[in-house]
């Protein structure tokens, strides 16, 4: 359902094959990764968990096509707390 390809150390191509197939380009810098995960999971795993979080709240067609992971918190203020619960 969710497949992730690393573009470079801070960018990922995420394909979601649910009701329809969508592609998304996501940025995640080292500082945000560290702030959210404290290094407990990889960047790829954080991107995967973030998309699982999003898909519980909206369809894959509604997810932005290109975004920085930090913007999720602007739309869903509970995002960081929820992710931290999952990885602890």
N, C-alpha and C positions, 0 to 999 in steps of 0.2 A: 504494500500500500504506500509506504514512504520509502523512497530511495534517495540517497545523498551521495553526491560526487564532490570531491574537493577540487575547487578551481585553483586556489592558492591558500596560503596559511590563514587568511582572513576571509575567504569567500567560498561559498558553497552553492551548488546547484541542487535544488530539491525538487524531485518529481513526486507528485501525489496522484495515485491512480485509484480513485474512489468511484463516484458516480460518473465523473469525467476526469480526464487526465489534465493536470496543470503543472506548470514549471515555475519555479521561483528562484531568484538569486538572493542569497542572504549574506550579509556581512556580520562578522563577529571578531572584534579585536581582542587582544590578549588581556587587556585590563578588565573589560566587561566579563570575559570568561572567568577570570580569577575572582572578580567581585561576586559573581553568582555562585560559582561552584567550589571556590577555594581549591581548585585543582583536583577535585575528587572524581570528575568524569572528563572525558575528552571533549574537544570542541564539537566534533561530529555527534557525539552522544547528546550534548546540550542542544544542538540544532534539532535532533530527532525528538527529544522531549518537548522542546518548544513547539514543534509542529503538532505533536499529540495534544498538547495543551490547547493550541488554536483550534484544532479540529473538533474538540469537545464543545467549542463555543460558536463556531461558524463553519460554513461549507468551504471546501478548498477553492471554489470559484471566488469567494469573498476575500481570500487572503491576498495581500498585496503581491504583485509580481516581483518587485525588487524592494528590499528594505534592509535596514540595520536591525539586528535583534533587539537593540535597546528600545525601539519604538513600540514593541509589544506592550511594555509597561504603561505607555501613554494611553493605549486603548483598553487595557485590562490591568488595573492597578494591583491586582492580586497575583500577577504573573510571577514575580521574583519569589514571593513567599511560597507559592505553590511548587515552583521548581525546586526550591531549597528543601521542601518537605520530601519530595520524591528522591532526591539524591542523598539524603542523610540516613 
